[in-house]
Amino acid sequence: MSRTRIKICGITREQDLRAAVDAGADAVGFVFYPKSPRYVAPARLRELASALPPFVSGVGLFVNATLDEVREAVAAGPIALLQFHGDESADACAALAAAVQRPFVRAYRVRPDTTAADLIESESQYRAASAWFSGLLLDTWVDAYGGAGKVFDWSVIPKELAPRVVLSGGLSVQNATGAVAQVRPFAVDISSGVEAGKGIKDARKIAAFVDAVRAADAIT
Ligand SMILES: O=C(O)c1ccccc1NCC(=O)[C@H](O)[C@H](O)COP(=O)(O)O
């Protein structure tokens, strides 16, 4: 039985950070995109940092950020991984990550006309250093870049790629078990599906989501 890693994204409050950690999340995401309702400024991350324990990864999420913006966020708190969720090229992702000496994950926003070949090609551009992981987070194409609570057609994910991606986009307590059983991803990522409101997480939904993922791990 392999264990699906879990990222809870869009953390803005200490109680939500603690709820994610208590539920067993492997990672928590901080959105450094000012247009997001889940935006946290670097100064806010500095306030939250003490609530993030060792062995839970902080993920810094950016949309077309400048190097200075990435540097400021990484300097503010425990950001172990960068997530690029805008229109960043492969070269831009690599340069930003190298400048702050952090690994990165690239969000690929899946459209209705996205093909398996598109995803295979994308992996070749963003091949991560890890043997475990492609470097790709597969989310649903939306105008607002992300955090929209919309599901894409998981059947487009090639079987050989599935164990090496983060599955994201519209996950919820209701679809988590089915998503993990069907895709068997390296990790899952969720934001809207565990919220009481934009940027306000619901501890019961977080715990229920983790339980649903663990239930799928146990049967597949
Ligand atoms: O969460 C946001 O507000 C957001 C805004 C702009 C770009 C990305 C954003 N979130 C990125 C994430 O990793 C989300 O967890 C992912 O898009 C899935 O969100 P959801 O469909 O709400 O679970």
Ligand as a Chemical Component Dictionary entry (heavy atoms), coordinates in Angstrom:
data_LIG
# 
_chem_comp.id                   LIG 
_chem_comp.type                 NON-POLYMER 
_chem_comp.pdbx_formal_charge   0 
_chem_comp.three_letter_code    LIG 
# 
loop_
_chem_comp_atom.comp_id 
_chem_comp_atom.atom_id 
_chem_comp_atom.alt_atom_id 
_chem_comp_atom.type_symbol 
_chem_comp_atom.charge 
_chem_comp_atom.model_Cartn_x 
_chem_comp_atom.model_Cartn_y 
_chem_comp_atom.model_Cartn_z 
_chem_comp_atom.pdbx_ordinal 
LIG O1  O1  O 0 -5.871 29.077 -4.384 1  
LIG C1  C1  C 0 -5.894 30.105 -5.051 2  
LIG O2  O2  O 0 -6.579 31.115 -4.733 3  
LIG C2  C2  C 0 -5.064 30.222 -6.292 4  
LIG C3  C3  C 0 -5.079 31.424 -7.009 5  
LIG C4  C4  C 0 -4.308 31.535 -8.159 6  
LIG C5  C5  C 0 -3.496 30.489 -8.582 7  
LIG C6  C6  C 0 -3.468 29.287 -7.865 8  
LIG C7  C7  C 0 -4.258 29.156 -6.725 9  
LIG N1  N1  N 0 -4.265 27.965 -6.012 10 
LIG C8  C8  C 0 -3.384 26.927 -6.434 11 
LIG C9  C9  C 0 -3.562 25.616 -5.795 12 
LIG O3  O3  O 0 -2.597 24.862 -5.662 13 
LIG C10 C10 C 0 -4.959 25.108 -5.509 14 
LIG O4  O4  O 0 -4.885 24.200 -4.438 15 
LIG C11 C11 C 0 -5.456 24.409 -6.757 16 
LIG O5  O5  O 0 -5.674 25.384 -7.767 17 
LIG C12 C12 C 0 -6.731 23.614 -6.497 18 
LIG O6  O6  O 0 -7.704 24.469 -5.989 19 
LIG P1  P1  P 0 -9.179 23.871 -5.722 20 
LIG O7  O7  O 0 -9.738 23.462 -7.060 21 
LIG O8  O8  O 0 -9.924 25.024 -5.087 22 
LIG O9  O9  O 0 -9.027 22.700 -4.787 23 
# 
loop_
_chem_comp_bond.comp_id 
_chem_comp_bond.atom_id_1 
_chem_comp_bond.atom_id_2 
_chem_comp_bond.value_order 
_chem_comp_bond.pdbx_ordinal 
LIG O1  C1  DOUB 1  
LIG C1  O2  SING 2  
LIG C1  C2  SING 3  
LIG C2  C3  SING 4  
LIG C2  C7  DOUB 5  
LIG C3  C4  DOUB 6  
LIG C4  C5  SING 7  
LIG C5  C6  DOUB 8  
LIG C6  C7  SING 9  
LIG C7  N1  SING 10 
LIG N1  C8  SING 11 
LIG C8  C9  SING 12 
LIG C9  O3  DOUB 13 
LIG C9  C10 SING 14 
LIG C10 O4  SING 15 
LIG C10 C11 SING 16 
LIG C11 O5  SING 17 
LIG C11 C12 SING 18 
LIG C12 O6  SING 19 
LIG O6  P1  SING 20 
LIG P1  O7  DOUB 21 
LIG P1  O8  SING 22 
LIG P1  O9  SING 23 
# 
